Amino acid sequence: MPMQELNTLLTIALPKGKLFEPAKTLLEQCGYGYPELSDQARTLIFEDQERQRKYIICRPTDIPTYVEHGAADLGIVGKDSIWEANKNVYELVDLKFGYCRFAAAAPRAALAADGSFPWRQGLRIATKFPAVAQEYIRQKGLQAEIIKLHGNIELAPLVGLADLVIDIVSSGRTLKENDLVPLEFMGEATARLIVNRASYRLKSREINELVGKIKRVLETEGGELS
């Protein structure tokens, strides 16, 4: 059947956005390049029949789901998305690019005179990562209202929607531009190669071949890609 034929292809999910280009570059350096690959095209599925590979382009937050359910054998995605999704997948390689970390941040005006933040029950937290935020506040022994947003998280406390935000930051520039002060940093994140558990057994030769090439590239590059 056609679906069975498609399933013989090694399928790799790639993330739209800032991780796409370094992910594509890494695959090219491993001999897995495909000229038509783009996260800007309308096409979301690219098949390399000659090499028996298929690439699908997804939102980063969806990649752990595609991999868990076997729609993709492998995926390249940020550790932040893996934490939030909490899916049943294996992490194979830390790819070293796409560095960021989670930060809790609040408006400067909300800080006490000594620079501390008045943690209390019932805080409102705006975030794109509700599961991460819930675990963070639980560890503090507090309860909070978690408000899920999909972008421009830093706007929420400025208009009174939330008391603080939990988001991923790299340089911290956006927080600074909106007069938000980091309260705590937690959980550093980089891009990872993840694999479907069944695929890891059924396509172990192909997957381990790619993993070996990735590790050699990372060693040659000094452990980092741009």
Backbone bond lengths (Angstrom), bond angles and torsions (degrees), N, CA, C in turn:
res aa  C-N    CA-C-N  psi(-1)  N-CA   C-N-CA  omega(-1)  CA-C   N-CA-C  phi
1 M - - - 1.468 - - 1.528 109.74 -
2 P 1.334 118.60 152.58 1.458 121.23 -178.33 1.520 113.79 -57.52
3 M 1.346 117.44 -40.19 1.453 119.47 -179.00 1.522 111.51 -63.57
4 Q 1.336 116.75 -38.18 1.454 120.14 178.57 1.521 110.58 -65.50
5 E 1.328 116.38 -37.34 1.461 119.93 178.58 1.527 109.98 -63.98
6 L 1.346 117.42 -42.45 1.455 121.06 178.58 1.516 111.17 -61.95
7 N 1.318 116.38 -37.42 1.463 120.31 -177.08 1.524 112.99 -67.06
8 T 1.351 116.85 -14.76 1.458 118.18 177.53 1.525 111.33 -76.41
9 L 1.314 117.69 -16.74 1.448 121.11 178.98 1.526 109.97 -76.10
10 L 1.307 116.36 139.98 1.459 120.38 173.20 1.527 107.03 -74.09
11 T 1.323 116.20 115.11 1.464 121.38 -172.62 1.523 110.50 -104.74
12 I 1.336 115.43 125.48 1.464 122.16 -177.02 1.525 108.71 -119.82
13 A 1.324 116.85 125.38 1.464 122.45 177.31 1.523 109.15 -92.23
14 L 1.327 115.60 127.37 1.461 121.89 -179.95 1.525 109.84 -114.66
15 P 1.333 117.21 145.24 1.464 119.91 -174.78 1.525 112.96 -87.99
16 K 1.311 116.32 137.01 1.452 120.40 168.88 1.528 109.12 -66.14
17 G 1.320 116.27 156.48 1.456 119.48 173.09 1.514 114.05 96.20
18 K 1.328 115.58 -151.71 1.465 120.93 -168.46 1.529 113.83 -67.10
19 L 1.329 118.02 -22.57 1.466 119.50 179.10 1.522 113.09 -85.46
20 F 1.338 117.16 -9.99 1.461 118.68 -173.50 1.527 112.19 -64.70
21 E 1.320 118.00 -51.37 1.462 120.13 -175.11 1.530 112.86 -62.37
22 P 1.357 119.61 -47.05 1.466 117.02 176.75 1.524 112.71 -64.54
23 A 1.338 117.45 -31.98 1.468 119.90 176.92 1.531 110.30 -66.45
24 K 1.318 116.21 -43.73 1.467 120.93 178.58 1.529 110.69 -63.40
25 T 1.331 115.82 -42.59 1.467 120.26 178.84 1.525 111.09 -61.54
26 L 1.318 116.52 -43.66 1.459 120.46 179.12 1.527 110.81 -59.91
27 L 1.320 117.23 -45.33 1.461 120.07 179.62 1.538 110.80 -63.08
28 E 1.317 116.18 -39.60 1.473 119.18 177.92 1.528 110.90 -62.17
29 Q 1.329 116.33 -40.90 1.464 120.08 179.72 1.528 111.44 -67.16
30 C 1.312 116.23 -21.53 1.470 120.88 178.80 1.526 111.81 -92.77
31 G 1.326 116.94 2.19 1.461 119.83 -177.68 1.508 113.39 83.30
32 Y 1.337 117.11 17.69 1.462 122.27 -179.38 1.528 110.85 -111.60
33 G 1.335 116.41 25.96 1.449 119.42 -179.55 1.519 111.99 -71.57
34 Y 1.328 114.95 153.51 1.461 121.69 175.54 1.525 106.06 -146.04
35 P 1.338 118.65 111.40 1.462 122.38 -168.68 1.527 114.61 -54.27
36 E 1.346 117.62 -34.53 1.459 120.24 -174.66 1.527 113.52 -78.12
37 L 1.325 117.33 -8.82 1.468 119.89 -175.82 1.522 111.39 -58.53
38 S 1.330 116.68 128.10 1.461 121.69 178.94 1.529 108.55 -157.76
39 D 1.329 116.16 145.64 1.459 119.34 173.70 1.527 110.41 -99.13
40 Q 1.326 117.02 7.46 1.458 121.63 178.57 1.530 112.53 -105.52
41 A 1.316 117.04 -15.70 1.462 120.50 -178.53 1.525 110.85 -77.02
42 R 1.313 115.61 160.75 1.465 119.94 176.00 1.520 111.15 -70.16
43 T 1.327 115.60 -28.19 1.460 120.48 178.95 1.524 110.08 -68.71
44 L 1.322 117.33 131.37 1.458 122.23 -179.86 1.522 112.33 -111.64
45 I 1.338 116.99 -7.03 1.463 122.41 -179.96 1.526 108.29 -127.43
46 F 1.327 115.81 127.20 1.465 121.53 179.56 1.525 107.61 -125.59
47 E 1.336 116.74 124.32 1.459 120.89 -178.35 1.526 110.75 -111.84
48 D 1.310 114.72 128.32 1.460 122.30 173.96 1.531 106.60 -107.87
49 Q 1.331 115.55 84.75 1.460 120.32 -174.79 1.518 111.94 -64.12
50 E 1.325 116.82 -33.33 1.458 120.27 -178.39 1.524 111.46 -60.91
51 R 1.343 116.03 -41.17 1.469 120.31 -178.42 1.528 112.67 -100.69
52 Q 1.335 116.42 4.53 1.468 121.48 177.82 1.538 111.60 60.07
53 R 1.320 115.61 48.66 1.462 120.69 178.52 1.518 109.90 -132.66
54 K 1.320 115.24 149.28 1.462 121.27 176.15 1.523 108.32 -133.80
55 Y 1.320 115.51 141.65 1.463 121.24 179.67 1.526 107.96 -122.41
56 I 1.312 116.77 134.49 1.456 120.24 174.41 1.529 108.44 -122.65
57 I 1.319 115.83 141.97 1.459 122.07 -176.48 1.524 108.33 -104.96
58 C 1.325 116.98 122.82 1.468 121.90 -173.18 1.525 111.34 -132.37
59 R 1.316 115.77 162.15 1.458 119.60 165.84 1.527 107.96 -64.34
60 P 1.315 118.31 139.06 1.470 119.99 -178.19 1.530 113.53 -53.88
61 T 1.325 116.79 -39.44 1.464 119.74 -177.74 1.522 112.87 -66.98
62 D 1.348 117.04 -18.97 1.469 120.31 -178.89 1.521 113.18 -91.85
63 I 1.314 117.42 -16.49 1.470 119.92 -173.07 1.532 112.65 -59.99
64 P 1.347 120.96 -44.48 1.468 118.23 177.91 1.525 113.19 -57.83
65 T 1.334 117.45 -33.35 1.464 120.85 178.15 1.520 111.10 -69.41
66 Y 1.327 117.86 -45.02 1.467 121.03 177.83 1.525 110.57 -59.18
67 V 1.331 116.40 -40.89 1.465 119.69 -178.68 1.524 111.20 -72.63
68 E 1.313 117.55 -42.64 1.470 119.56 -179.69 1.529 111.29 -58.59
69 H 1.321 117.26 -40.45 1.465 120.84 -175.56 1.522 113.21 -90.05
70 G 1.326 117.57 2.88 1.450 120.46 173.55 1.512 115.55 83.44
71 A 1.335 118.12 6.98 1.460 119.89 174.49 1.523 109.77 -68.68
72 A 1.322 116.38 -23.59 1.470 122.53 171.79 1.519 107.55 -132.96
73 D 1.324 116.38 142.00 1.464 120.23 175.82 1.523 110.59 -75.75
74 L 1.326 115.21 -40.44 1.459 121.99 -176.24 1.522 109.28 -131.19
75 G 1.319 116.20 157.68 1.449 120.50 175.05 1.514 110.44 -147.21
76 I 1.319 115.63 147.54 1.460 121.27 171.65 1.518 107.00 -110.29
77 V 1.344 116.06 121.45 1.460 120.30 -172.49 1.516 109.45 -157.40
78 G 1.319 116.08 155.21 1.457 120.81 179.05 1.518 112.49 -70.37
79 K 1.320 115.76 147.12 1.460 121.01 177.67 1.526 110.94 -59.35
80 D 1.334 117.49 -30.46 1.460 120.22 178.20 1.525 110.98 -60.40
81 S 1.337 117.47 -41.51 1.468 120.77 178.64 1.523 111.03 -69.25
82 I 1.324 116.94 -33.06 1.467 120.51 177.95 1.525 110.10 -66.40
83 W 1.333 116.88 -45.34 1.469 120.52 177.76 1.522 111.36 -58.21
84 E 1.324 115.59 -47.44 1.464 119.75 -175.66 1.524 111.30 -67.01
85 A 1.333 117.13 -42.44 1.462 120.52 -175.82 1.521 112.21 -73.12
86 N 1.347 117.07 -35.31 1.470 122.09 179.36 1.535 111.35 52.17
87 K 1.307 115.93 50.58 1.458 121.25 -179.01 1.531 110.95 -94.81
88 N 1.333 114.76 164.20 1.458 121.81 -175.56 1.529 109.90 -88.30
89 V 1.337 115.37 76.23 1.465 121.52 -179.59 1.520 108.96 -131.89
90 Y 1.329 115.44 162.28 1.465 121.23 174.01 1.534 109.58 -96.21
91 E 1.316 116.23 141.57 1.462 121.00 168.12 1.522 107.38 -95.31
92 L 1.332 116.05 127.47 1.458 120.16 -176.71 1.520 113.09 -102.28
93 V 1.332 117.68 -42.41 1.465 120.82 -174.54 1.524 109.96 -144.82
94 D 1.336 115.93 136.38 1.459 121.66 167.20 1.520 106.33 -82.74
95 L 1.329 117.01 115.48 1.459 121.57 -172.94 1.525 113.37 -85.05
96 K 1.318 116.88 -7.86 1.474 123.67 169.78 1.525 115.65 75.95
97 F 1.327 118.84 -11.84 1.463 118.05 178.77 1.530 110.38 -101.43
98 G 1.334 116.50 170.32 1.462 121.12 179.27 1.516 113.69 73.28
99 Y 1.346 116.75 33.49 1.471 119.76 -176.01 1.531 111.63 -61.78
100 C 1.317 115.56 135.55 1.454 122.63 171.56 1.523 107.35 -158.95
101 R 1.324 116.82 175.44 1.455 120.36 175.88 1.513 108.96 -149.61
102 F 1.314 114.99 154.71 1.461 119.94 177.37 1.520 109.58 -76.65
103 A 1.322 114.89 140.57 1.459 120.09 176.90 1.517 109.61 -136.31
104 A 1.330 115.82 140.16 1.460 122.07 166.20 1.519 105.98 -95.96
105 A 1.326 117.07 129.72 1.459 120.77 -175.99 1.519 109.92 -140.35
106 A 1.324 115.35 149.21 1.459 121.80 -178.26 1.521 109.67 -137.72
107 P 1.320 118.04 159.75 1.472 120.13 176.85 1.527 111.03 -61.40
108 R 1.290 116.19 142.58 1.468 120.48 178.61 1.526 111.15 -56.04
109 A 1.332 115.73 -35.81 1.469 120.31 -177.90 1.526 112.68 -66.28
110 A 1.353 116.60 -18.39 1.466 119.57 -178.42 1.519 112.88 -86.29
111 L 1.329 117.76 -7.14 1.456 121.29 -177.40 1.527 110.84 -81.83
112 A 1.318 115.10 150.25 1.462 121.25 175.59 1.526 109.80 -72.23
113 A 1.316 116.20 171.82 1.469 120.99 -177.66 1.519 112.45 -58.64
114 D 1.347 116.79 -30.80 1.467 120.06 -179.56 1.527 112.41 -87.70
115 G 1.331 117.02 5.52 1.456 121.28 177.85 1.517 114.58 88.76
116 S 1.333 117.82 0.08 1.463 120.70 -179.87 1.527 110.54 -84.07
117 F 1.323 115.37 159.82 1.461 121.02 178.78 1.528 109.05 -104.37
118 P 1.329 118.08 134.34 1.474 120.71 -178.74 1.529 112.78 -78.26
119 W 1.327 116.49 80.77 1.467 120.29 176.98 1.527 109.49 -61.69
120 R 1.318 116.06 137.55 1.467 119.96 -178.83 1.530 108.84 -157.99
121 Q 1.315 115.90 165.42 1.454 121.01 175.55 1.527 109.74 -66.45
122 G 1.338 114.82 146.58 1.457 120.09 173.00 1.515 115.90 81.27
123 L 1.309 117.45 13.56 1.460 119.84 175.80 1.529 110.87 -60.27
124 R 1.293 115.92 150.55 1.464 121.23 174.59 1.527 108.30 -104.06
125 I 1.330 115.25 124.27 1.459 121.24 -176.23 1.522 109.41 -119.10
126 A 1.319 116.54 122.72 1.465 121.69 175.86 1.526 109.23 -94.66
127 T 1.327 116.42 136.73 1.462 119.58 -175.82 1.519 110.78 -165.13
128 K 1.327 115.39 156.84 1.464 121.84 168.36 1.525 110.46 -91.58
129 F 1.330 116.41 -3.49 1.463 121.75 -173.98 1.535 109.87 -126.76
130 P 1.331 117.54 72.58 1.468 119.50 -175.76 1.522 114.63 -61.67
131 A 1.326 118.39 -35.73 1.469 119.94 179.46 1.520 110.68 -66.72
132 V 1.329 116.89 -42.87 1.467 121.07 177.59 1.525 110.14 -63.68
133 A 1.333 116.88 -43.78 1.466 121.08 -179.63 1.519 111.36 -63.77
134 Q 1.325 116.90 -40.74 1.459 120.67 -179.40 1.525 111.38 -64.15
135 E 1.323 116.48 -41.71 1.464 119.68 178.80 1.530 110.80 -68.04
136 Y 1.309 116.80 -37.88 1.465 121.31 179.57 1.527 110.94 -62.62
137 I 1.323 116.56 -46.90 1.465 119.26 -177.29 1.529 110.75 -72.86
138 R 1.344 116.64 -30.62 1.467 120.15 176.97 1.519 110.11 -63.19
139 Q 1.328 116.76 -41.22 1.458 120.47 179.65 1.524 112.16 -64.77
140 K 1.307 116.70 -21.27 1.462 120.57 176.05 1.528 112.12 -85.62
141 G 1.331 116.58 -3.84 1.451 120.42 -179.37 1.511 113.19 74.64
142 L 1.336 116.05 25.31 1.462 120.87 -177.87 1.519 110.47 -119.39
143 Q 1.309 114.67 165.64 1.455 121.82 170.47 1.514 107.59 -116.70
144 A 1.323 115.91 145.90 1.459 119.78 -177.52 1.521 109.66 -147.86
145 E 1.310 115.64 159.13 1.459 121.22 172.20 1.523 107.26 -90.90
146 I 1.317 115.80 117.31 1.462 120.83 -179.10 1.523 108.68 -94.16
147 I 1.314 116.52 121.51 1.458 122.23 -178.81 1.525 107.97 -109.34
148 K 1.323 116.21 112.97 1.465 119.76 -178.12 1.520 110.32 -85.02
149 L 1.319 115.75 127.30 1.453 123.32 174.17 1.522 108.96 -123.21
150 H 1.316 116.46 165.56 1.457 120.20 -176.68 1.528 112.97 -112.89
151 G 1.309 117.56 -1.95 1.454 120.09 178.39 1.516 110.60 -178.99
152 N 1.342 115.59 166.14 1.467 121.64 179.53 1.528 111.95 49.51
153 I 1.325 115.10 49.53 1.463 120.93 -178.25 1.524 111.60 -58.38
154 E 1.336 115.98 -35.56 1.463 120.09 -175.76 1.524 112.65 -63.53
155 L 1.329 117.73 -17.40 1.461 120.89 179.25 1.525 112.33 -71.00
156 A 1.329 117.20 -31.22 1.470 121.61 -171.01 1.526 114.53 -55.27
157 P 1.335 120.68 -50.50 1.464 118.73 179.88 1.528 112.85 -72.19
158 L 1.316 117.33 -21.72 1.463 120.33 -178.20 1.520 111.94 -73.14
159 V 1.337 116.87 -23.59 1.466 120.60 179.71 1.532 111.99 -110.89
160 G 1.332 116.29 10.88 1.459 120.15 175.72 1.508 116.05 83.31
161 L 1.340 116.90 10.22 1.465 119.46 179.12 1.523 111.78 -75.13
162 A 1.326 116.96 -32.33 1.469 120.89 -176.74 1.528 109.63 -143.40
163 D 1.338 114.65 159.73 1.465 120.44 177.25 1.520 111.64 -84.82
164 L 1.319 116.28 -30.94 1.457 121.28 179.20 1.513 109.55 -154.99
165 V 1.314 116.05 173.44 1.458 121.06 179.65 1.525 109.18 -126.74
166 I 1.313 115.33 155.03 1.458 121.86 167.62 1.520 106.38 -126.20
167 D 1.324 116.15 119.91 1.452 120.51 -174.81 1.520 108.99 -149.75
168 I 1.326 116.00 170.59 1.456 120.25 173.95 1.525 108.78 -91.50
169 V 1.313 116.04 140.15 1.462 121.01 179.14 1.525 108.39 -133.99
170 S 1.317 115.30 152.24 1.465 120.21 173.99 1.517 109.04 -113.42
171 S 1.324 116.94 -68.84 1.465 119.62 179.02 1.525 112.83 -89.16
172 G 1.335 117.52 -21.79 1.461 120.61 -175.88 1.518 113.12 84.29
173 R 1.314 116.63 3.96 1.465 120.92 -175.87 1.527 111.97 -62.67
174 T 1.341 117.35 -43.31 1.458 120.14 -178.08 1.522 111.39 -62.55
175 L 1.326 116.62 -40.40 1.467 119.23 176.95 1.524 110.43 -60.49
176 K 1.306 115.38 -46.66 1.468 119.92 -177.67 1.517 111.45 -62.48
177 E 1.328 116.79 -41.63 1.460 120.65 -178.83 1.524 111.82 -63.88
178 N 1.327 117.29 -25.44 1.465 121.44 179.93 1.529 112.46 -104.49
179 D 1.335 115.73 15.96 1.462 122.88 176.69 1.532 111.83 56.81
180 L 1.325 115.01 38.68 1.458 121.17 173.87 1.525 108.53 -102.38
181 V 1.325 115.27 137.93 1.461 120.93 -175.68 1.529 109.83 -109.17
182 P 1.328 119.09 125.57 1.465 119.77 175.61 1.530 110.88 -62.35
183 L 1.313 115.93 130.07 1.464 121.06 177.49 1.522 110.41 -93.66
184 E 1.315 115.59 -43.49 1.465 121.74 179.89 1.521 108.65 -152.27
185 F 1.307 115.72 148.03 1.461 121.72 172.12 1.528 108.01 -109.26
186 M 1.307 115.59 143.41 1.463 119.37 178.02 1.520 108.74 -149.91
187 G 1.294 115.90 147.53 1.449 121.37 171.45 1.513 116.57 60.95
188 E 1.334 117.77 86.59 1.463 120.82 173.14 1.524 109.39 -70.42
189 A 1.333 115.21 145.30 1.464 119.70 -176.07 1.518 110.65 -136.52
190 T 1.331 115.53 140.42 1.457 123.31 171.63 1.525 108.03 -135.72
191 A 1.310 117.22 172.90 1.462 120.64 178.08 1.525 110.35 -70.07
192 R 1.311 115.79 143.99 1.463 122.17 -179.86 1.528 110.44 -129.95
193 L 1.329 115.56 153.85 1.462 121.66 169.51 1.518 107.02 -96.48
194 I 1.333 116.61 120.81 1.460 120.74 179.28 1.523 109.32 -115.72
195 V 1.334 115.59 159.21 1.463 120.24 -175.26 1.524 110.20 -139.54
196 N 1.315 115.14 146.53 1.456 122.12 171.57 1.524 109.07 -69.46
197 R 1.311 116.91 136.26 1.466 120.42 -174.72 1.531 112.41 -61.14
198 A 1.325 117.64 -43.18 1.468 120.06 179.83 1.525 110.73 -68.05
199 S 1.326 116.54 -40.45 1.467 119.96 179.44 1.520 111.32 -61.72
200 Y 1.325 116.15 -33.79 1.461 119.86 -179.08 1.526 111.29 -63.53
201 R 1.321 116.06 -27.67 1.468 119.80 175.55 1.527 111.46 -85.35
202 L 1.327 116.21 -45.78 1.456 120.58 -171.42 1.527 113.46 -78.80
203 K 1.316 116.69 -26.31 1.469 120.69 -178.54 1.525 110.10 -124.23
204 S 1.309 115.61 37.91 1.465 120.54 -173.68 1.524 112.74 -60.98
205 R 1.337 117.04 -37.97 1.467 118.96 -177.98 1.521 110.87 -63.07
206 E 1.345 116.73 -50.26 1.464 120.67 -178.61 1.527 111.31 -64.02
207 I 1.332 115.66 -41.70 1.462 119.77 -176.76 1.526 110.96 -68.63
208 N 1.315 117.10 -44.29 1.467 119.91 -179.83 1.524 111.80 -67.35
209 E 1.322 115.95 -30.53 1.468 119.45 175.57 1.527 110.17 -63.10
210 L 1.327 116.86 -45.49 1.464 120.64 178.80 1.525 110.92 -65.92
211 V 1.325 116.68 -43.39 1.466 120.35 179.62 1.530 110.77 -58.20
212 G 1.324 116.15 -43.38 1.456 120.15 179.16 1.522 111.85 -61.59
213 K 1.327 116.52 -41.76 1.466 120.27 179.49 1.528 110.86 -66.62
214 I 1.338 116.90 -40.26 1.468 120.35 178.59 1.520 110.29 -61.22
215 K 1.305 117.09 -45.18 1.465 120.35 -178.73 1.525 111.09 -63.16
216 R 1.316 116.70 -38.03 1.467 119.21 178.91 1.531 111.02 -67.55
217 V 1.331 116.58 -39.48 1.460 120.32 177.92 1.532 110.42 -63.34
218 L 1.330 116.66 -44.69 1.455 120.47 -179.85 1.516 111.55 -62.87
219 E 1.321 116.92 -38.30 1.474 120.25 177.52 1.530 110.30 -65.92
220 T 1.325 116.64 -41.38 1.466 121.12 179.25 1.512 111.26 -65.26
221 E 1.353 115.90 -37.73 1.461 120.41 -178.63 1.528 112.33 -82.59
222 G 1.324 116.93 5.00 1.450 119.28 -178.30 1.515 113.26 76.58
223 G 1.352 114.94 23.17 1.458 118.33 175.97 1.509 114.22 87.22
224 E 1.342 119.10 5.06 1.453 119.62 -177.12 1.510 111.89 -142.67
225 L 1.326 114.13 145.84 1.463 121.86 166.97 1.513 106.34 -118.13
226 S 1.307 116.02 156.45 1.468 118.86 179.94 1.521 110.07 -71.82
